[in-house]
Amino acid sequence: MTAAQADLHIDRPTVADGAALWRMAKDSKVLDLNSSYSYLLWCRDFAATSAVARDEHGEPVGFVTGYLRPDRPATLLVWQVAVDEAHRGRGLAAALLDGLVARTALEHGTSTVETTITPGNIASERLFTSFAERHGARLEREVLFDTALFPDGPHDPEVLYRIGPLSLTPSA
């Protein structure tokens, strides 16, 4: 953790954090914005596989949402990562991702991380590439859903990043 992160606390989101997560996703101007209702549900139903960073006042300033794949319970699919604009550039997204994966590895046996990234989202590409490097894990990329599968018109293909197997040692 860097000195700039020292005043931040990372833990599980609560339902009360849902509105802040929705605002951060909206303000990112990069993420697909889900309904505010879905962020409330996410904070209720997937808190064990998500993380939120809080400032010295307990306010959310960053988050990672994820879930364990039902058909591959050792795989954490990271859905969204966002950091409040005032806190960007300090390594907070990496700290959130590292902390969440370490926690899910300890609690659920996570050994693989997956996410999808729209081509051209350089920040996400760097975040997950550097995550794989930090953890000495293999990184595979493939198109997850072809653009023709989307019923609401042409989409950029989402590229699936699969990172693993992870070799994480729980902190004492």
Sequence and secondary structure as in RCSB ss.txt:
>XXXX:A:sequence
MTAAQADLHIDRPTVADGAALWRMAKDSKVLDLNSSYSYLLWCRDFAATSAVARDEHGEPVGFVTGYLRPDRPAT
LLVWQVAVDEAHRGRGLAAALLDGLVARTALEHGTSTVETTITPGNIASERLFTSFAERHGARLEREVLFDTALF
PDGPHDPEVLYRIGPLSLTPSA
>XXXX:A:secstr
  GGGTT EEE   GGGHHHHHHHHHHHSSS    HHHHHHHHHHSGGG EEEE TTS EEEEEEEEEETTEEEE
EEEEEEEE GGGTTSSHHHHHHHHHHHHHHHHH   EEEEEE TT HHHHHHHHHHHHHTT  EEEEEEE GGG 
TTS    EEEEEE         
